[in-house]
Amino acid sequence: MIAQATGFAILAALSPTALLVMTVFLGSERPRETALAYVAGAMIMTVLMAVTVLLVLRGLNLGRLTARPRPGVAFAAGLILFLPSATFVAAVQVIATSDASKVATAVALIIVVAISALIVWAPLIGYLARPDDTVRLLRQANGWLRVHGRTITVYGLLIGGIALIINGALGVASS
């Protein structure tokens, strides 16, 4: 359980957005205080969300979200699994801080929401169009992921780490 949870936590920690924000804060007028405040806010929110999600999952007996699928459990799973990530907040922040018109803002927000939820609505559309083929394809994909999941995680972390190193090096070089 600890190894599996740690793997998911590592994937959750891969946030170029959070690193970019830290880079900006470290370049501010008071870098130590600003960065420390950022870390404090991040740690408090992480602890609060971890405890909240744990209590909700256990309190509603949702620890096994997929063991006995029902609409109510599925709705709760959607709420919990789609809590906003740092990159989602960053996408919305780009829209919020722009000088775009109300129409452009609405269109941009619709696009961000549609793309962010693509992982759940695309299979549903496939299922509505071709249920048997979609279920078969999703089962095959799940089986493939079970076999190759560890390898994908290792390479994903490697690529993410290289990207962060390059991003940091480019930031230092441009300073």
Chimera marker file (.cmm) of the C-alpha trace (Angstrom):
<marker_set name="trace">
<marker id="1" x="0.000" y="0.000" z="0.000" r="1" g="1" b="0" radius="0.5"/>
<marker id="2" x="2.778" y="2.443" z="0.910" r="1" g="1" b="0" radius="0.5"/>
<marker id="3" x="4.686" y="1.757" z="-2.310" r="1" g="1" b="0" radius="0.5"/>
<marker id="4" x="1.577" y="2.215" z="-4.450" r="1" g="1" b="0" radius="0.5"/>
<marker id="5" x="0.551" y="5.409" z="-2.630" r="1" g="1" b="0" radius="0.5"/>
<marker id="6" x="4.121" y="6.712" z="-2.921" r="1" g="1" b="0" radius="0.5"/>
<marker id="7" x="4.053" y="6.111" z="-6.669" r="1" g="1" b="0" radius="0.5"/>
<marker id="8" x="0.857" y="8.133" z="-7.032" r="1" g="1" b="0" radius="0.5"/>
<marker id="9" x="2.277" y="10.850" z="-4.781" r="1" g="1" b="0" radius="0.5"/>
<marker id="10" x="5.377" y="11.113" z="-6.976" r="1" g="1" b="0" radius="0.5"/>
<marker id="11" x="3.181" y="11.518" z="-10.046" r="1" g="1" b="0" radius="0.5"/>
<marker id="12" x="1.106" y="14.136" z="-8.235" r="1" g="1" b="0" radius="0.5"/>
<marker id="13" x="4.277" y="16.008" z="-7.270" r="1" g="1" b="0" radius="0.5"/>
<marker id="14" x="5.340" y="16.410" z="-10.898" r="1" g="1" b="0" radius="0.5"/>
<marker id="15" x="4.102" y="19.923" z="-11.357" r="1" g="1" b="0" radius="0.5"/>
<marker id="16" x="6.045" y="22.204" z="-13.666" r="1" g="1" b="0" radius="0.5"/>
<marker id="17" x="3.569" y="24.909" z="-12.658" r="1" g="1" b="0" radius="0.5"/>
<marker id="18" x="4.477" y="24.669" z="-8.978" r="1" g="1" b="0" radius="0.5"/>
<marker id="19" x="8.171" y="24.768" z="-9.889" r="1" g="1" b="0" radius="0.5"/>
<marker id="20" x="7.650" y="27.782" z="-12.152" r="1" g="1" b="0" radius="0.5"/>
<marker id="21" x="5.813" y="29.640" z="-9.383" r="1" g="1" b="0" radius="0.5"/>
<marker id="22" x="8.648" y="28.828" z="-6.960" r="1" g="1" b="0" radius="0.5"/>
<marker id="23" x="11.136" y="30.169" z="-9.502" r="1" g="1" b="0" radius="0.5"/>
<marker id="24" x="9.205" y="33.447" z="-9.673" r="1" g="1" b="0" radius="0.5"/>
<marker id="25" x="9.031" y="33.690" z="-5.882" r="1" g="1" b="0" radius="0.5"/>
<marker id="26" x="12.755" y="32.999" z="-5.502" r="1" g="1" b="0" radius="0.5"/>
<marker id="27" x="13.396" y="35.882" z="-7.871" r="1" g="1" b="0" radius="0.5"/>
<marker id="28" x="11.225" y="38.274" z="-5.877" r="1" g="1" b="0" radius="0.5"/>
<marker id="29" x="12.269" y="41.181" z="-3.666" r="1" g="1" b="0" radius="0.5"/>
<marker id="30" x="12.208" y="38.990" z="-0.529" r="1" g="1" b="0" radius="0.5"/>
<marker id="31" x="12.905" y="35.490" z="-1.889" r="1" g="1" b="0" radius="0.5"/>
<marker id="32" x="13.371" y="33.600" z="1.389" r="1" g="1" b="0" radius="0.5"/>
<marker id="33" x="10.240" y="34.907" z="3.066" r="1" g="1" b="0" radius="0.5"/>
<marker id="34" x="8.155" y="34.651" z="-0.096" r="1" g="1" b="0" radius="0.5"/>
<marker id="35" x="9.298" y="31.108" z="-0.908" r="1" g="1" b="0" radius="0.5"/>
<marker id="36" x="8.819" y="30.018" z="2.709" r="1" g="1" b="0" radius="0.5"/>
<marker id="37" x="5.272" y="31.406" z="2.692" r="1" g="1" b="0" radius="0.5"/>
<marker id="38" x="4.617" y="29.529" z="-0.578" r="1" g="1" b="0" radius="0.5"/>
<marker id="39" x="5.906" y="26.254" z="0.912" r="1" g="1" b="0" radius="0.5"/>
<marker id="40" x="3.855" y="26.816" z="4.083" r="1" g="1" b="0" radius="0.5"/>
<marker id="41" x="0.695" y="27.390" z="2.039" r="1" g="1" b="0" radius="0.5"/>
<marker id="42" x="1.410" y="24.332" z="-0.109" r="1" g="1" b="0" radius="0.5"/>
<marker id="43" x="2.060" y="22.118" z="2.915" r="1" g="1" b="0" radius="0.5"/>
<marker id="44" x="-1.035" y="23.278" z="4.788" r="1" g="1" b="0" radius="0.5"/>
<marker id="45" x="-3.268" y="22.752" z="1.724" r="1" g="1" b="0" radius="0.5"/>
<marker id="46" x="-1.697" y="19.352" z="1.036" r="1" g="1" b="0" radius="0.5"/>
<marker id="47" x="-2.233" y="18.172" z="4.620" r="1" g="1" b="0" radius="0.5"/>
<marker id="48" x="-5.796" y="19.555" z="4.724" r="1" g="1" b="0" radius="0.5"/>
<marker id="49" x="-6.703" y="17.911" z="1.424" r="1" g="1" b="0" radius="0.5"/>
<marker id="50" x="-5.075" y="14.603" z="2.385" r="1" g="1" b="0" radius="0.5"/>
<marker id="51" x="-6.958" y="14.436" z="5.671" r="1" g="1" b="0" radius="0.5"/>
<marker id="52" x="-10.217" y="15.615" z="4.084" r="1" g="1" b="0" radius="0.5"/>
<marker id="53" x="-10.059" y="13.090" z="1.241" r="1" g="1" b="0" radius="0.5"/>
<marker id="54" x="-9.106" y="10.307" z="3.675" r="1" g="1" b="0" radius="0.5"/>
<marker id="55" x="-12.027" y="11.111" z="5.971" r="1" g="1" b="0" radius="0.5"/>
<marker id="56" x="-14.493" y="11.460" z="3.096" r="1" g="1" b="0" radius="0.5"/>
<marker id="57" x="-13.386" y="8.196" z="1.493" r="1" g="1" b="0" radius="0.5"/>
<marker id="58" x="-13.569" y="6.309" z="4.774" r="1" g="1" b="0" radius="0.5"/>
<marker id="59" x="-16.663" y="8.078" z="6.114" r="1" g="1" b="0" radius="0.5"/>
<marker id="60" x="-18.681" y="7.390" z="2.979" r="1" g="1" b="0" radius="0.5"/>
<marker id="61" x="-17.166" y="3.930" z="2.653" r="1" g="1" b="0" radius="0.5"/>
<marker id="62" x="-15.644" y="4.972" z="-0.665" r="1" g="1" b="0" radius="0.5"/>
<marker id="63" x="-12.244" y="3.388" z="-0.016" r="1" g="1" b="0" radius="0.5"/>
<marker id="64" x="-13.038" y="0.909" z="-2.768" r="1" g="1" b="0" radius="0.5"/>
<marker id="65" x="-14.519" y="3.261" z="-5.331" r="1" g="1" b="0" radius="0.5"/>
<marker id="66" x="-14.719" y="0.630" z="-8.042" r="1" g="1" b="0" radius="0.5"/>
<marker id="67" x="-15.557" y="-2.496" z="-6.011" r="1" g="1" b="0" radius="0.5"/>
<marker id="68" x="-19.346" y="-2.057" z="-6.255" r="1" g="1" b="0" radius="0.5"/>
<marker id="69" x="-19.997" y="0.645" z="-8.872" r="1" g="1" b="0" radius="0.5"/>
<marker id="70" x="-23.188" y="2.637" z="-8.288" r="1" g="1" b="0" radius="0.5"/>
<marker id="71" x="-24.181" y="6.112" z="-9.513" r="1" g="1" b="0" radius="0.5"/>
<marker id="72" x="-23.805" y="7.758" z="-6.091" r="1" g="1" b="0" radius="0.5"/>
<marker id="73" x="-20.353" y="6.280" z="-5.563" r="1" g="1" b="0" radius="0.5"/>
<marker id="74" x="-19.377" y="7.232" z="-9.129" r="1" g="1" b="0" radius="0.5"/>
<marker id="75" x="-20.495" y="10.832" z="-8.515" r="1" g="1" b="0" radius="0.5"/>
<marker id="76" x="-18.435" y="10.999" z="-5.318" r="1" g="1" b="0" radius="0.5"/>
<marker id="77" x="-15.444" y="9.506" z="-7.135" r="1" g="1" b="0" radius="0.5"/>
<marker id="78" x="-15.739" y="12.191" z="-9.814" r="1" g="1" b="0" radius="0.5"/>
<marker id="79" x="-15.823" y="14.933" z="-7.197" r="1" g="1" b="0" radius="0.5"/>
<marker id="80" x="-12.821" y="13.560" z="-5.332" r="1" g="1" b="0" radius="0.5"/>
<marker id="81" x="-10.637" y="12.519" z="-8.252" r="1" g="1" b="0" radius="0.5"/>
<marker id="82" x="-11.122" y="15.812" z="-10.064" r="1" g="1" b="0" radius="0.5"/>
<marker id="83" x="-10.152" y="18.159" z="-7.261" r="1" g="1" b="0" radius="0.5"/>
<marker id="84" x="-8.240" y="20.944" z="-9.003" r="1" g="1" b="0" radius="0.5"/>
<marker id="85" x="-4.569" y="20.339" z="-9.651" r="1" g="1" b="0" radius="0.5"/>
<marker id="86" x="-1.899" y="23.027" z="-9.734" r="1" g="1" b="0" radius="0.5"/>
<marker id="87" x="-1.808" y="22.904" z="-13.523" r="1" g="1" b="0" radius="0.5"/>
<marker id="88" x="-5.586" y="23.297" z="-13.747" r="1" g="1" b="0" radius="0.5"/>
<marker id="89" x="-5.452" y="26.297" z="-11.430" r="1" g="1" b="0" radius="0.5"/>
<marker id="90" x="-2.606" y="27.703" z="-13.537" r="1" g="1" b="0" radius="0.5"/>
<marker id="91" x="-4.685" y="27.312" z="-16.699" r="1" g="1" b="0" radius="0.5"/>
<marker id="92" x="-7.586" y="29.173" z="-15.114" r="1" g="1" b="0" radius="0.5"/>
<marker id="93" x="-5.206" y="31.805" z="-13.726" r="1" g="1" b="0" radius="0.5"/>
<marker id="94" x="-3.937" y="32.560" z="-17.237" r="1" g="1" b="0" radius="0.5"/>
<marker id="95" x="-7.528" y="33.226" z="-18.255" r="1" g="1" b="0" radius="0.5"/>
<marker id="96" x="-8.344" y="35.208" z="-15.106" r="1" g="1" b="0" radius="0.5"/>
<marker id="97" x="-5.367" y="37.535" z="-15.435" r="1" g="1" b="0" radius="0.5"/>
<marker id="98" x="-5.824" y="38.247" z="-19.130" r="1" g="1" b="0" radius="0.5"/>
<marker id="99" x="-7.451" y="41.347" z="-20.560" r="1" g="1" b="0" radius="0.5"/>
<marker id="100" x="-9.644" y="39.241" z="-22.838" r="1" g="1" b="0" radius="0.5"/>
<marker id="101" x="-13.278" y="40.040" z="-23.498" r="1" g="1" b="0" radius="0.5"/>
<marker id="102" x="-16.027" y="38.230" z="-21.613" r="1" g="1" b="0" radius="0.5"/>
<marker id="103" x="-16.760" y="36.081" z="-24.665" r="1" g="1" b="0" radius="0.5"/>
<marker id="104" x="-13.089" y="35.134" z="-25.133" r="1" g="1" b="0" radius="0.5"/>
<marker id="105" x="-12.824" y="34.411" z="-21.401" r="1" g="1" b="0" radius="0.5"/>
<marker id="106" x="-15.889" y="32.151" z="-21.507" r="1" g="1" b="0" radius="0.5"/>
<marker id="107" x="-14.610" y="30.306" z="-24.597" r="1" g="1" b="0" radius="0.5"/>
<marker id="108" x="-11.173" y="29.826" z="-23.016" r="1" g="1" b="0" radius="0.5"/>
<marker id="109" x="-12.730" y="28.521" z="-19.793" r="1" g="1" b="0" radius="0.5"/>
<marker id="110" x="-14.947" y="26.081" z="-21.718" r="1" g="1" b="0" radius="0.5"/>
<marker id="111" x="-11.883" y="24.812" z="-23.592" r="1" g="1" b="0" radius="0.5"/>
<marker id="112" x="-9.875" y="24.338" z="-20.371" r="1" g="1" b="0" radius="0.5"/>
<marker id="113" x="-12.738" y="22.479" z="-18.686" r="1" g="1" b="0" radius="0.5"/>
<marker id="114" x="-13.391" y="20.274" z="-21.736" r="1" g="1" b="0" radius="0.5"/>
<marker id="115" x="-9.729" y="19.339" z="-22.108" r="1" g="1" b="0" radius="0.5"/>
<marker id="116" x="-9.257" y="18.758" z="-18.369" r="1" g="1" b="0" radius="0.5"/>
<marker id="117" x="-12.205" y="16.355" z="-18.266" r="1" g="1" b="0" radius="0.5"/>
<marker id="118" x="-11.338" y="14.696" z="-21.608" r="1" g="1" b="0" radius="0.5"/>
<marker id="119" x="-10.104" y="11.571" z="-19.821" r="1" g="1" b="0" radius="0.5"/>
<marker id="120" x="-13.621" y="10.868" z="-18.545" r="1" g="1" b="0" radius="0.5"/>
<marker id="121" x="-15.993" y="12.232" z="-21.171" r="1" g="1" b="0" radius="0.5"/>
<marker id="122" x="-14.217" y="10.785" z="-24.239" r="1" g="1" b="0" radius="0.5"/>
<marker id="123" x="-14.685" y="7.149" z="-23.122" r="1" g="1" b="0" radius="0.5"/>
<marker id="124" x="-18.334" y="7.890" z="-22.288" r="1" g="1" b="0" radius="0.5"/>
<marker id="125" x="-18.942" y="9.227" z="-25.800" r="1" g="1" b="0" radius="0.5"/>
<marker id="126" x="-17.205" y="6.149" z="-27.209" r="1" g="1" b="0" radius="0.5"/>
<marker id="127" x="-19.378" y="3.935" z="-25.039" r="1" g="1" b="0" radius="0.5"/>
<marker id="128" x="-22.574" y="5.675" z="-26.168" r="1" g="1" b="0" radius="0.5"/>
<marker id="129" x="-21.560" y="5.223" z="-29.800" r="1" g="1" b="0" radius="0.5"/>
<marker id="130" x="-20.084" y="1.703" z="-29.618" r="1" g="1" b="0" radius="0.5"/>
<marker id="131" x="-20.490" y="0.128" z="-26.165" r="1" g="1" b="0" radius="0.5"/>
<marker id="132" x="-18.957" y="-3.297" z="-26.807" r="1" g="1" b="0" radius="0.5"/>
<marker id="133" x="-15.939" y="-1.947" z="-28.679" r="1" g="1" b="0" radius="0.5"/>
<marker id="134" x="-15.305" y="0.732" z="-26.064" r="1" g="1" b="0" radius="0.5"/>
<marker id="135" x="-15.506" y="-1.689" z="-23.123" r="1" g="1" b="0" radius="0.5"/>
<marker id="136" x="-13.197" y="-4.124" z="-24.929" r="1" g="1" b="0" radius="0.5"/>
<marker id="137" x="-10.712" y="-1.361" z="-25.751" r="1" g="1" b="0" radius="0.5"/>
<marker id="138" x="-10.735" y="0.010" z="-22.196" r="1" g="1" b="0" radius="0.5"/>
<marker id="139" x="-10.213" y="-3.480" z="-20.737" r="1" g="1" b="0" radius="0.5"/>
<marker id="140" x="-7.285" y="-4.054" z="-23.103" r="1" g="1" b="0" radius="0.5"/>
<marker id="141" x="-5.797" y="-0.687" z="-22.182" r="1" g="1" b="0" radius="0.5"/>
<marker id="142" x="-6.234" y="-1.415" z="-18.472" r="1" g="1" b="0" radius="0.5"/>
<marker id="143" x="-4.551" y="-4.805" z="-18.869" r="1" g="1" b="0" radius="0.5"/>
<marker id="144" x="-1.684" y="-3.235" z="-20.778" r="1" g="1" b="0" radius="0.5"/>
<marker id="145" x="-1.300" y="-0.564" z="-18.083" r="1" g="1" b="0" radius="0.5"/>
<marker id="146" x="-1.229" y="-3.219" z="-15.353" r="1" g="1" b="0" radius="0.5"/>
<marker id="147" x="1.609" y="-5.002" z="-17.137" r="1" g="1" b="0" radius="0.5"/>
<marker id="148" x="3.575" y="-1.892" z="-18.134" r="1" g="1" b="0" radius="0.5"/>
<marker id="149" x="2.546" y="0.596" z="-15.434" r="1" g="1" b="0" radius="0.5"/>
<marker id="150" x="5.823" y="0.505" z="-13.514" r="1" g="1" b="0" radius="0.5"/>
<marker id="151" x="7.854" y="1.037" z="-16.692" r="1" g="1" b="0" radius="0.5"/>
<marker id="152" x="5.623" y="3.917" z="-17.763" r="1" g="1" b="0" radius="0.5"/>
<marker id="153" x="5.998" y="5.503" z="-14.323" r="1" g="1" b="0" radius="0.5"/>
<marker id="154" x="9.794" y="5.214" z="-14.399" r="1" g="1" b="0" radius="0.5"/>
<marker id="155" x="10.077" y="6.686" z="-17.892" r="1" g="1" b="0" radius="0.5"/>
<marker id="156" x="7.494" y="9.359" z="-17.083" r="1" g="1" b="0" radius="0.5"/>
<marker id="157" x="9.461" y="10.394" z="-14.013" r="1" g="1" b="0" radius="0.5"/>
<marker id="158" x="12.694" y="10.335" z="-16.015" r="1" g="1" b="0" radius="0.5"/>
<marker id="159" x="11.224" y="12.537" z="-18.752" r="1" g="1" b="0" radius="0.5"/>
<marker id="160" x="9.642" y="14.851" z="-16.170" r="1" g="1" b="0" radius="0.5"/>
<marker id="161" x="12.936" y="15.121" z="-14.295" r="1" g="1" b="0" radius="0.5"/>
<marker id="162" x="14.865" y="15.896" z="-17.462" r="1" g="1" b="0" radius="0.5"/>
<marker id="163" x="12.285" y="18.519" z="-18.426" r="1" g="1" b="0" radius="0.5"/>
<marker id="164" x="12.575" y="20.136" z="-14.984" r="1" g="1" b="0" radius="0.5"/>
<marker id="165" x="16.380" y="20.140" z="-15.192" r="1" g="1" b="0" radius="0.5"/>
<marker id="166" x="16.290" y="21.729" z="-18.654" r="1" g="1" b="0" radius="0.5"/>
<marker id="167" x="13.699" y="24.255" z="-17.509" r="1" g="1" b="0" radius="0.5"/>
<marker id="168" x="15.809" y="25.154" z="-14.471" r="1" g="1" b="0" radius="0.5"/>
<marker id="169" x="18.999" y="25.384" z="-16.527" r="1" g="1" b="0" radius="0.5"/>
<marker id="170" x="17.317" y="27.654" z="-19.060" r="1" g="1" b="0" radius="0.5"/>
<marker id="171" x="15.992" y="29.822" z="-16.211" r="1" g="1" b="0" radius="0.5"/>
<marker id="172" x="19.461" y="30.132" z="-14.674" r="1" g="1" b="0" radius="0.5"/>
<marker id="173" x="21.046" y="30.835" z="-18.066" r="1" g="1" b="0" radius="0.5"/>
<marker id="174" x="18.569" y="33.605" z="-18.841" r="1" g="1" b="0" radius="0.5"/>
<marker id="175" x="19.045" y="35.325" z="-15.436" r="1" g="1" b="0" radius="0.5"/>
<link id1="1" id2="2" r="1" g="1" b="0" radius="0.2"/>
<link id1="2" id2="3" r="1" g="1" b="0" radius="0.2"/>
<link id1="3" id2="4" r="1" g="1" b="0" radius="0.2"/>
<link id1="4" id2="5" r="1" g="1" b="0" radius="0.2"/>
<link id1="5" id2="6" r="1" g="1" b="0" radius="0.2"/>
<link id1="6" id2="7" r="1" g="1" b="0" radius="0.2"/>
<link id1="7" id2="8" r="1" g="1" b="0" radius="0.2"/>
<link id1="8" id2="9" r="1" g="1" b="0" radius="0.2"/>
<link id1="9" id2="10" r="1" g="1" b="0" radius="0.2"/>
<link id1="10" id2="11" r="1" g="1" b="0" radius="0.2"/>
<link id1="11" id2="12" r="1" g="1" b="0" radius="0.2"/>
<link id1="12" id2="13" r="1" g="1" b="0" radius="0.2"/>
<link id1="13" id2="14" r="1" g="1" b="0" radius="0.2"/>
<link id1="14" id2="15" r="1" g="1" b="0" radius="0.2"/>
<link id1="15" id2="16" r="1" g="1" b="0" radius="0.2"/>
<link id1="16" id2="17" r="1" g="1" b="0" radius="0.2"/>
<link id1="17" id2="18" r="1" g="1" b="0" radius="0.2"/>
<link id1="18" id2="19" r="1" g="1" b="0" radius="0.2"/>
<link id1="19" id2="20" r="1" g="1" b="0" radius="0.2"/>
<link id1="20" id2="21" r="1" g="1" b="0" radius="0.2"/>
<link id1="21" id2="22" r="1" g="1" b="0" radius="0.2"/>
<link id1="22" id2="23" r="1" g="1" b="0" radius="0.2"/>
<link id1="23" id2="24" r="1" g="1" b="0" radius="0.2"/>
<link id1="24" id2="25" r="1" g="1" b="0" radius="0.2"/>
<link id1="25" id2="26" r="1" g="1" b="0" radius="0.2"/>
<link id1="26" id2="27" r="1" g="1" b="0" radius="0.2"/>
<link id1="27" id2="28" r="1" g="1" b="0" radius="0.2"/>
<link id1="28" id2="29" r="1" g="1" b="0" radius="0.2"/>
<link id1="29" id2="30" r="1" g="1" b="0" radius="0.2"/>
<link id1="30" id2="31" r="1" g="1" b="0" radius="0.2"/>
<link id1="31" id2="32" r="1" g="1" b="0" radius="0.2"/>
<link id1="32" id2="33" r="1" g="1" b="0" radius="0.2"/>
<link id1="33" id2="34" r="1" g="1" b="0" radius="0.2"/>
<link id1="34" id2="35" r="1" g="1" b="0" radius="0.2"/>
<link id1="35" id2="36" r="1" g="1" b="0" radius="0.2"/>
<link id1="36" id2="37" r="1" g="1" b="0" radius="0.2"/>
<link id1="37" id2="38" r="1" g="1" b="0" radius="0.2"/>
<link id1="38" id2="39" r="1" g="1" b="0" radius="0.2"/>
<link id1="39" id2="40" r="1" g="1" b="0" radius="0.2"/>
<link id1="40" id2="41" r="1" g="1" b="0" radius="0.2"/>
<link id1="41" id2="42" r="1" g="1" b="0" radius="0.2"/>
<link id1="42" id2="43" r="1" g="1" b="0" radius="0.2"/>
<link id1="43" id2="44" r="1" g="1" b="0" radius="0.2"/>
<link id1="44" id2="45" r="1" g="1" b="0" radius="0.2"/>
<link id1="45" id2="46" r="1" g="1" b="0" radius="0.2"/>
<link id1="46" id2="47" r="1" g="1" b="0" radius="0.2"/>
<link id1="47" id2="48" r="1" g="1" b="0" radius="0.2"/>
<link id1="48" id2="49" r="1" g="1" b="0" radius="0.2"/>
<link id1="49" id2="50" r="1" g="1" b="0" radius="0.2"/>
<link id1="50" id2="51" r="1" g="1" b="0" radius="0.2"/>
<link id1="51" id2="52" r="1" g="1" b="0" radius="0.2"/>
<link id1="52" id2="53" r="1" g="1" b="0" radius="0.2"/>
<link id1="53" id2="54" r="1" g="1" b="0" radius="0.2"/>
<link id1="54" id2="55" r="1" g="1" b="0" radius="0.2"/>
<link id1="55" id2="56" r="1" g="1" b="0" radius="0.2"/>
<link id1="56" id2="57" r="1" g="1" b="0" radius="0.2"/>
<link id1="57" id2="58" r="1" g="1" b="0" radius="0.2"/>
<link id1="58" id2="59" r="1" g="1" b="0" radius="0.2"/>
<link id1="59" id2="60" r="1" g="1" b="0" radius="0.2"/>
<link id1="60" id2="61" r="1" g="1" b="0" radius="0.2"/>
<link id1="61" id2="62" r="1" g="1" b="0" radius="0.2"/>
<link id1="62" id2="63" r="1" g="1" b="0" radius="0.2"/>
<link id1="63" id2="64" r="1" g="1" b="0" radius="0.2"/>
<link id1="64" id2="65" r="1" g="1" b="0" radius="0.2"/>
<link id1="65" id2="66" r="1" g="1" b="0" radius="0.2"/>
<link id1="66" id2="67" r="1" g="1" b="0" radius="0.2"/>
<link id1="67" id2="68" r="1" g="1" b="0" radius="0.2"/>
<link id1="68" id2="69" r="1" g="1" b="0" radius="0.2"/>
<link id1="69" id2="70" r="1" g="1" b="0" radius="0.2"/>
<link id1="70" id2="71" r="1" g="1" b="0" radius="0.2"/>
<link id1="71" id2="72" r="1" g="1" b="0" radius="0.2"/>
<link id1="72" id2="73" r="1" g="1" b="0" radius="0.2"/>
<link id1="73" id2="74" r="1" g="1" b="0" radius="0.2"/>
<link id1="74" id2="75" r="1" g="1" b="0" radius="0.2"/>
<link id1="75" id2="76" r="1" g="1" b="0" radius="0.2"/>
<link id1="76" id2="77" r="1" g="1" b="0" radius="0.2"/>
<link id1="77" id2="78" r="1" g="1" b="0" radius="0.2"/>
<link id1="78" id2="79" r="1" g="1" b="0" radius="0.2"/>
<link id1="79" id2="80" r="1" g="1" b="0" radius="0.2"/>
<link id1="80" id2="81" r="1" g="1" b="0" radius="0.2"/>
<link id1="81" id2="82" r="1" g="1" b="0" radius="0.2"/>
<link id1="82" id2="83" r="1" g="1" b="0" radius="0.2"/>
<link id1="83" id2="84" r="1" g="1" b="0" radius="0.2"/>
<link id1="84" id2="85" r="1" g="1" b="0" radius="0.2"/>
<link id1="85" id2="86" r="1" g="1" b="0" radius="0.2"/>
<link id1="86" id2="87" r="1" g="1" b="0" radius="0.2"/>
<link id1="87" id2="88" r="1" g="1" b="0" radius="0.2"/>
<link id1="88" id2="89" r="1" g="1" b="0" radius="0.2"/>
<link id1="89" id2="90" r="1" g="1" b="0" radius="0.2"/>
<link id1="90" id2="91" r="1" g="1" b="0" radius="0.2"/>
<link id1="91" id2="92" r="1" g="1" b="0" radius="0.2"/>
<link id1="92" id2="93" r="1" g="1" b="0" radius="0.2"/>
<link id1="93" id2="94" r="1" g="1" b="0" radius="0.2"/>
<link id1="94" id2="95" r="1" g="1" b="0" radius="0.2"/>
<link id1="95" id2="96" r="1" g="1" b="0" radius="0.2"/>
<link id1="96" id2="97" r="1" g="1" b="0" radius="0.2"/>
<link id1="97" id2="98" r="1" g="1" b="0" radius="0.2"/>
<link id1="98" id2="99" r="1" g="1" b="0" radius="0.2"/>
<link id1="99" id2="100" r="1" g="1" b="0" radius="0.2"/>
<link id1="100" id2="101" r="1" g="1" b="0" radius="0.2"/>
<link id1="101" id2="102" r="1" g="1" b="0" radius="0.2"/>
<link id1="102" id2="103" r="1" g="1" b="0" radius="0.2"/>
<link id1="103" id2="104" r="1" g="1" b="0" radius="0.2"/>
<link id1="104" id2="105" r="1" g="1" b="0" radius="0.2"/>
<link id1="105" id2="106" r="1" g="1" b="0" radius="0.2"/>
<link id1="106" id2="107" r="1" g="1" b="0" radius="0.2"/>
<link id1="107" id2="108" r="1" g="1" b="0" radius="0.2"/>
<link id1="108" id2="109" r="1" g="1" b="0" radius="0.2"/>
<link id1="109" id2="110" r="1" g="1" b="0" radius="0.2"/>
<link id1="110" id2="111" r="1" g="1" b="0" radius="0.2"/>
<link id1="111" id2="112" r="1" g="1" b="0" radius="0.2"/>
<link id1="112" id2="113" r="1" g="1" b="0" radius="0.2"/>
<link id1="113" id2="114" r="1" g="1" b="0" radius="0.2"/>
<link id1="114" id2="115" r="1" g="1" b="0" radius="0.2"/>
<link id1="115" id2="116" r="1" g="1" b="0" radius="0.2"/>
<link id1="116" id2="117" r="1" g="1" b="0" radius="0.2"/>
<link id1="117" id2="118" r="1" g="1" b="0" radius="0.2"/>
<link id1="118" id2="119" r="1" g="1" b="0" radius="0.2"/>
<link id1="119" id2="120" r="1" g="1" b="0" radius="0.2"/>
<link id1="120" id2="121" r="1" g="1" b="0" radius="0.2"/>
<link id1="121" id2="122" r="1" g="1" b="0" radius="0.2"/>
<link id1="122" id2="123" r="1" g="1" b="0" radius="0.2"/>
<link id1="123" id2="124" r="1" g="1" b="0" radius="0.2"/>
<link id1="124" id2="125" r="1" g="1" b="0" radius="0.2"/>
<link id1="125" id2="126" r="1" g="1" b="0" radius="0.2"/>
<link id1="126" id2="127" r="1" g="1" b="0" radius="0.2"/>
<link id1="127" id2="128" r="1" g="1" b="0" radius="0.2"/>
<link id1="128" id2="129" r="1" g="1" b="0" radius="0.2"/>
<link id1="129" id2="130" r="1" g="1" b="0" radius="0.2"/>
<link id1="130" id2="131" r="1" g="1" b="0" radius="0.2"/>
<link id1="131" id2="132" r="1" g="1" b="0" radius="0.2"/>
<link id1="132" id2="133" r="1" g="1" b="0" radius="0.2"/>
<link id1="133" id2="134" r="1" g="1" b="0" radius="0.2"/>
<link id1="134" id2="135" r="1" g="1" b="0" radius="0.2"/>
<link id1="135" id2="136" r="1" g="1" b="0" radius="0.2"/>
<link id1="136" id2="137" r="1" g="1" b="0" radius="0.2"/>
<link id1="137" id2="138" r="1" g="1" b="0" radius="0.2"/>
<link id1="138" id2="139" r="1" g="1" b="0" radius="0.2"/>
<link id1="139" id2="140" r="1" g="1" b="0" radius="0.2"/>
<link id1="140" id2="141" r="1" g="1" b="0" radius="0.2"/>
<link id1="141" id2="142" r="1" g="1" b="0" radius="0.2"/>
<link id1="142" id2="143" r="1" g="1" b="0" radius="0.2"/>
<link id1="143" id2="144" r="1" g="1" b="0" radius="0.2"/>
<link id1="144" id2="145" r="1" g="1" b="0" radius="0.2"/>
<link id1="145" id2="146" r="1" g="1" b="0" radius="0.2"/>
<link id1="146" id2="147" r="1" g="1" b="0" radius="0.2"/>
<link id1="147" id2="148" r="1" g="1" b="0" radius="0.2"/>
<link id1="148" id2="149" r="1" g="1" b="0" radius="0.2"/>
<link id1="149" id2="150" r="1" g="1" b="0" radius="0.2"/>
<link id1="150" id2="151" r="1" g="1" b="0" radius="0.2"/>
<link id1="151" id2="152" r="1" g="1" b="0" radius="0.2"/>
<link id1="152" id2="153" r="1" g="1" b="0" radius="0.2"/>
<link id1="153" id2="154" r="1" g="1" b="0" radius="0.2"/>
<link id1="154" id2="155" r="1" g="1" b="0" radius="0.2"/>
<link id1="155" id2="156" r="1" g="1" b="0" radius="0.2"/>
<link id1="156" id2="157" r="1" g="1" b="0" radius="0.2"/>
<link id1="157" id2="158" r="1" g="1" b="0" radius="0.2"/>
<link id1="158" id2="159" r="1" g="1" b="0" radius="0.2"/>
<link id1="159" id2="160" r="1" g="1" b="0" radius="0.2"/>
<link id1="160" id2="161" r="1" g="1" b="0" radius="0.2"/>
<link id1="161" id2="162" r="1" g="1" b="0" radius="0.2"/>
<link id1="162" id2="163" r="1" g="1" b="0" radius="0.2"/>
<link id1="163" id2="164" r="1" g="1" b="0" radius="0.2"/>
<link id1="164" id2="165" r="1" g="1" b="0" radius="0.2"/>
<link id1="165" id2="166" r="1" g="1" b="0" radius="0.2"/>
<link id1="166" id2="167" r="1" g="1" b="0" radius="0.2"/>
<link id1="167" id2="168" r="1" g="1" b="0" radius="0.2"/>
<link id1="168" id2="169" r="1" g="1" b="0" radius="0.2"/>
<link id1="169" id2="170" r="1" g="1" b="0" radius="0.2"/>
<link id1="170" id2="171" r="1" g="1" b="0" radius="0.2"/>
<link id1="171" id2="172" r="1" g="1" b="0" radius="0.2"/>
<link id1="172" id2="173" r="1" g="1" b="0" radius="0.2"/>
<link id1="173" id2="174" r="1" g="1" b="0" radius="0.2"/>
<link id1="174" id2="175" r="1" g="1" b="0" radius="0.2"/>
</marker_set>
